[in-house]
Amino acid sequence: MPKFALLSVSDKRGLAAFATALVRQHGFTLLSTGGTAKLLADQGLPVTEVGAHTGFPEIMDGRVKTLHPKIHGGLLARRDDASHLAQASANGIELIELVVVNLYPFEETVAQPGVAFEHAIENIDIGGPSMLRSAAKNHASVTVICDPADYDPALKALAGSPAGLQELRRRLALKVFQRTAAYDAAIARYLESQAEPDLAAIAGFPAVLSLSWPKAQELRYGENPHQRAALYGRFNDYFEQLQGKELSYNNILDVTAAGRLIGDFERPTVAILKHTNPCGVAGGDDLLQAWERAYATDRQAPFGGVIVVNRTLEGDLAQAIAEIFTEVIIAPRFSDEARAILAKKKNLRLMIAKSGGPAPADALLEIRSVIGGVLVQDPDRGHDRASGFKVVTKRAPTPEEWAGLLFGWTVCQHVKSNAIVYARGEQTLGVGAGQMARVDSSRLAVWKAAEAKLDLQGSVIASEALFPFPDGLIAAAEAGATAAIQPGGSVRDAEVIAAADERGVAMVFTGVRHFRH
């Protein structure tokens, strides 16, 4: 009896060589469809069209071609069940021992800008996932391949021991169900993004959260050496590593935080981060000036930190940065001179921040694990429109104070709560992050400024959330701040405003808070 292999693929890489080996080394008879059948025939391989095998033609523009009992019966029949084999024989169903299917490129299709909805729908594969699932269910008897990378292992297993082939079949079946799950999730995400506003799924968040990311790489460990970790998804579409050690779990978190922060600034800006918190941020006429101001905020915390810039990093800045120990430097580009200088630090990780193209739908959500599930929210999209801000004190900020307030407010949104930032112009002077009481964050920021020998007289203060009591505002005024910006909304707003007025401090309410836990 013939030994059938069914091949029907969109990605045709390596298929001809694999099919040739199946026929000439392992005695398979090839079944195929459409363009795949033509490719095989052009290679001089004997191939039978699925329509000829089933006795039923492809119809409906190819939407129906492999959905036939002679295909799925040949895949699903249990070889150890006499009644299955008898029914197959009675119905003219021949057994299929190997399947190679990869799916219509739906993910790539919907990632194209401006793709038509109708075109996306036609790239939803039906027959392919059906064949994969049938073959994977019956992997005790059928070898199923959905990835060209598995051609060589399959040929080796076919030439090896039965036990080796069985082990490979189990692994390939798992890979199939992982692939079809990811494929269905991608379709669900796309349809959610295209649904009409009156559909229930769009009323808030999806009724079922469909997420599936391929593993990008194993990481050496997680936050700590005893924790396992891996990176999933498209992180590498947005950042390219030029040199240095492999990124760690913590590095990836810091790079993500740095990328989000620097995106909020248009002028030449340098930000230094440690444990995802900015410890120094500044703008300037050029990056070297911005660096000098950012580094002046805190000369201790940047040790082993992450530096991000929003312009090409040139040699002069590279030379300045090279004088301290840094884990990661991120820039849209590095000059040749900068590359040469930084190449002397072999372990230093240099990262190019790429545009990455359109973000996938799941990138528009922030997701955190909790016991028994996940929390999902829209992203906090950064600094707010100043047009919605409201001066609530008797004195309005001066133009110089306004500049510092807007800069400090933007930075403050990227600091872990409770967050306080002292600033002047386009420079942070002191950052207080993550304290349990807001007044303690203010005191911490004042202490950091004193450590850096930065004068807070005439500075401004930004708070990412409301002042619950006047004490935080009073502490800021005593430190030298002359203006403050905060969301407002406390039951004691009137007391806070009165404290500001008593001290001649101008205060602005934004109406929006930016907690970061």
PyMOL commands that set and color helices and strands:
alter all, ss='L'
color gray80, all
select helices_A, chain A and resi 15-26+34-42+50-54+69-76+82-90+106-110+117-122+127-137+148-158+162-194+200-202+235-238+249-262+287-297+315-321+336-342+361-364+386-388+399-412+438-451+471-479+493-502
alter helices_A, ss='H'
color red, helices_A
select strands_A, chain A and resi 3-9+28-32+47-49+96-102+143-145+215-218+230-232+239-243+269-274+277-283+305-309+326-331+349-353+366-370+373-377+390-391+419-424+427-433+459-463+481-486+506-509
alter strands_A, ss='S'
color yellow, strands_A
deselect
rebuild
show_as cartoon
